[in-house]
């Protein structure tokens, strides 16, 4: 009997990638919540799994050699799950390269740029006293997010999914489109992207993956002691 995969997780776009993939692939898993607002990502036990102190991470008790395998970085996790399940990650080298390049486009481009857009448009407004200091960051990252949305719009001109059939590339990209309004993006301007976004959002496994831990989400852009404490944890300079 397959033992459940440990999913070290918090309900954010990067976390949703993995909960969606596990639901889509039908792999058994158990959730280990990592409250990033409380600093649990810096706990030594978690950093033994994820040295960068970021979630998600997994521990697969049935690794390739029969021994437990821990993996951090969402792109690497998606590739492992695709290989493990034989689903949503093609076997042929040419088709797999197509998926990989869009997967890396997300982890190296869309995710970081959209994340910075969130920061300057939402969270930094509650941190920076002089709002004039935010104008360049807001404009810079909002414009870059818009450019990346345009890349997707062009890509989807003649296909339903970004890399052929529905794949881990779509699972990686889709969660970062969920908060499009907070990124200052209007999906009406990208109708093919909008159709793709709605198509994937209707998948039952995606709906289930999005519900994992949803009740635990907080409002980092809000006011109050708890929101301020979470912002200090998330946006402070911390390493070691």
GITA-V101831 format. One record per residue. N is the residue number from 1. RES is the residue in three letters. SS is DSSP state (hx for helix, st for strand, lp for the rest). PSI is psi as a letter, one per 30 degrees, with the letter a starting at -180 (NA if undefined). OMEGA is omega in radians with two decimals (none if undefined). Layout:
((N;RES;SS;PSI;OMEGA) (N;RES;SS;PSI;OMEGA))
//
This chain:
((1;UNK;lp;k;-3.13) (2;UNK;lp;k;3.11) (3;UNK;lp;k;-3.08) (4;UNK;lp;k;3.03) (5;UNK;st;k;3.02) (6;UNK;st;k;3.09) (7;UNK;st;j;3.08) (8;UNK;st;j;-2.69) (9;UNK;st;l;2.86) (10;UNK;lp;k;-3.04) (11;UNK;lp;i;3.06) (12;UNK;lp;l;3.11) (13;UNK;hx;e;3.13) (14;UNK;hx;e;3.07) (15;UNK;hx;e;-3.13) (16;UNK;hx;e;3.11) (17;UNK;hx;e;-3.01) (18;UNK;hx;e;3.09) (19;UNK;hx;e;3.08) (20;UNK;hx;e;-3.11) (21;UNK;hx;e;-3.14) (22;UNK;hx;e;3.10) (23;UNK;hx;e;-3.13) (24;UNK;hx;e;-3.05) (25;UNK;hx;f;3.12) (26;UNK;lp;g;3.13) (27;UNK;lp;k;3.11) (28;UNK;lp;k;3.14) (29;UNK;st;l;3.02) (30;UNK;st;k;-3.03) (31;UNK;st;k;2.98) (32;UNK;st;j;-3.05) (33;UNK;st;k;3.09) (34;UNK;lp;j;-3.07) (35;UNK;lp;j;-3.05) (36;UNK;hx;f;3.08) (37;UNK;hx;f;3.12) (38;UNK;hx;g;3.10) (39;UNK;lp;g;-3.10) (40;UNK;hx;f;3.09) (41;UNK;hx;f;3.13) (42;UNK;hx;f;3.11) (43;UNK;lp;k;-3.12) (44;UNK;hx;e;-3.13) (45;UNK;hx;e;3.12) (46;UNK;hx;e;-3.13) (47;UNK;hx;f;3.00) (48;UNK;lp;f;3.10) (49;UNK;lp;e;-3.10) (50;UNK;lp;i;-3.05) (51;UNK;lp;f;3.13) (52;UNK;lp;f;3.12) (53;UNK;lp;h;3.12) (54;UNK;lp;k;3.03) (55;UNK;lp;l;0.14) (56;UNK;lp;l;2.96) (57;UNK;st;l;3.07) (58;UNK;st;l;2.88) (59;UNK;st;j;3.10) (60;UNK;st;j;-3.08) (61;UNK;lp;f;-3.14) (62;UNK;lp;i;-3.13) (63;UNK;lp;l;-3.07) (64;UNK;lp;f;-3.14) (65;UNK;lp;g;-3.13) (66;UNK;lp;f;3.12) (67;UNK;lp;l;3.12) (68;UNK;lp;k;-3.13) (69;UNK;st;k;3.07) (70;UNK;st;k;-3.11) (71;UNK;st;k;2.96) (72;UNK;st;l;-3.02) (73;UNK;lp;j;-3.00) (74;UNK;hx;e;3.13) (75;UNK;hx;e;3.11) (76;UNK;hx;e;3.11) (77;UNK;hx;e;-3.14) (78;UNK;hx;e;3.11) (79;UNK;hx;e;3.13) (80;UNK;hx;e;-3.12) (81;UNK;hx;e;3.09) (82;UNK;hx;e;3.10) (83;UNK;hx;e;-3.08) (84;UNK;hx;e;-3.08) (85;UNK;hx;f;-3.02) (86;UNK;lp;g;-3.07) (87;UNK;lp;k;2.98) (88;UNK;lp;g;3.10) (89;UNK;lp;j;-2.94) (90;UNK;lp;l;3.12) (91;UNK;lp;e;-3.08) (92;UNK;lp;k;-3.09) (93;UNK;hx;e;-3.11) (94;UNK;hx;e;-3.13) (95;UNK;hx;e;3.12) (96;UNK;hx;e;3.10) (97;UNK;hx;e;3.11) (98;UNK;hx;e;3.10) (99;UNK;hx;e;-3.07) (100;UNK;hx;e;-3.07) (101;UNK;hx;e;3.09) (102;UNK;hx;f;3.02) (103;UNK;hx;e;3.14) (104;UNK;hx;f;3.02) (105;UNK;hx;e;3.12) (106;UNK;hx;e;-3.03) (107;UNK;hx;f;-3.14) (108;UNK;hx;f;-3.06) (109;UNK;hx;d;-3.04) (110;UNK;hx;e;-3.10) (111;UNK;hx;e;3.14) (112;UNK;hx;e;-3.10) (113;UNK;hx;e;3.09) (114;UNK;hx;e;3.11) (115;UNK;hx;e;3.08) (116;UNK;hx;e;3.08) (117;UNK;hx;e;3.08) (118;UNK;hx;e;-3.06) (119;UNK;hx;e;-3.05) (120;UNK;hx;e;-3.12) (121;UNK;hx;f;-3.04) (122;UNK;hx;d;-2.92) (123;UNK;hx;e;-3.08) (124;UNK;hx;f;3.13) (125;UNK;hx;f;3.12) (126;UNK;hx;f;-3.08) (127;UNK;lp;e;-3.02) (128;UNK;lp;k;-3.10) (129;UNK;lp;e;-3.11) (130;UNK;lp;j;-3.05) (131;UNK;hx;f;3.12) (132;UNK;hx;f;-3.14) (133;UNK;hx;f;-3.10) (134;UNK;hx;f;-2.94) (135;UNK;hx;e;-3.10) (136;UNK;hx;e;3.14) (137;UNK;hx;e;3.11) (138;UNK;hx;e;-3.10) (139;UNK;hx;e;-3.08) (140;UNK;hx;e;-3.04) (141;UNK;hx;e;3.05) (142;UNK;hx;e;3.12) (143;UNK;hx;e;3.13) (144;UNK;hx;e;3.05) (145;UNK;hx;e;3.11) (146;UNK;hx;e;3.11) (147;UNK;hx;e;-3.13) (148;UNK;hx;e;3.03) (149;UNK;hx;e;3.11) (150;UNK;hx;e;3.07) (151;UNK;hx;e;3.11) (152;UNK;hx;e;3.14) (153;UNK;hx;e;3.13) (154;UNK;hx;e;-3.13) (155;UNK;hx;e;-3.07) (156;UNK;hx;g;-3.11) (157;UNK;hx;e;-3.04) (158;UNK;hx;g;-3.11) (159;UNK;lp;l;3.13) (160;UNK;lp;f;-3.11) (161;UNK;lp;l;-2.91) (162;UNK;lp;f;-3.04) (163;UNK;lp;h;-3.09) (164;UNK;lp;b;3.07) (165;UNK;lp;l;3.05) (166;UNK;lp;k;-2.99) (167;UNK;lp;a;3.08) (168;UNK;hx;f;3.07) (169;UNK;hx;e;3.08) (170;UNK;hx;e;3.14) (171;UNK;hx;e;3.12) (172;UNK;hx;e;-3.04) (173;UNK;hx;e;-2.97) (174;UNK;hx;e;-3.09) (175;UNK;hx;f;3.13) (176;UNK;hx;f;3.03) (177;UNK;hx;f;-3.12) (178;UNK;hx;e;-3.13) (179;UNK;lp;h;-3.06) (180;UNK;hx;e;-3.12) (181;UNK;hx;e;3.13) (182;UNK;hx;f;3.06) (183;UNK;hx;g;-3.13) (184;UNK;lp;g;-3.09) (185;UNK;lp;k;3.13) (186;UNK;lp;j;-3.08) (187;UNK;hx;f;3.07) (188;UNK;hx;f;3.13) (189;UNK;hx;f;-3.13) (190;UNK;lp;i;-3.00) (191;UNK;hx;e;3.12) (192;UNK;hx;e;3.06) (193;UNK;hx;e;3.12) (194;UNK;hx;e;3.13) (195;UNK;hx;e;3.09) (196;UNK;hx;e;-3.14) (197;UNK;hx;e;-3.14) (198;UNK;hx;e;-3.14) (199;UNK;hx;e;-3.12) (200;UNK;hx;e;-3.12) (201;UNK;hx;f;-3.14) (202;UNK;lp;f;-3.13) (203;UNK;lp;k;-3.11) (204;UNK;hx;e;-3.13) (205;UNK;hx;e;3.09) (206;UNK;hx;e;3.11) (207;UNK;hx;e;3.13) (208;UNK;hx;e;-3.13) (209;UNK;hx;e;-3.13) (210;UNK;hx;f;-3.10) (211;UNK;hx;f;-3.07) (212;UNK;lp;j;3.10) (213;UNK;lp;g;-3.06) (214;UNK;hx;e;-3.11) (215;UNK;hx;f;-3.11) (216;UNK;hx;f;-3.10) (217;UNK;lp;k;3.10) (218;UNK;lp;a;3.14) (219;UNK;lp;j;-3.10) (220;UNK;lp;f;3.14) (221;UNK;lp;f;-3.06) (222;UNK;lp;a;3.13) (223;UNK;lp;l;3.11) (224;UNK;lp;l;-3.04) (225;UNK;hx;e;-3.07) (226;UNK;hx;e;3.11) (227;UNK;hx;e;3.13) (228;UNK;hx;e;3.12) (229;UNK;hx;e;3.14) (230;UNK;hx;e;3.11) (231;UNK;hx;e;3.12) (232;UNK;hx;e;3.13) (233;UNK;hx;e;-3.02) (234;UNK;hx;e;-2.98) (235;UNK;hx;g;3.05) (236;UNK;lp;l;3.08) (237;UNK;lp;j;-3.06) (238;UNK;lp;k;3.09) (239;UNK;lp;a;3.12) (240;UNK;lp;NA;none))
//
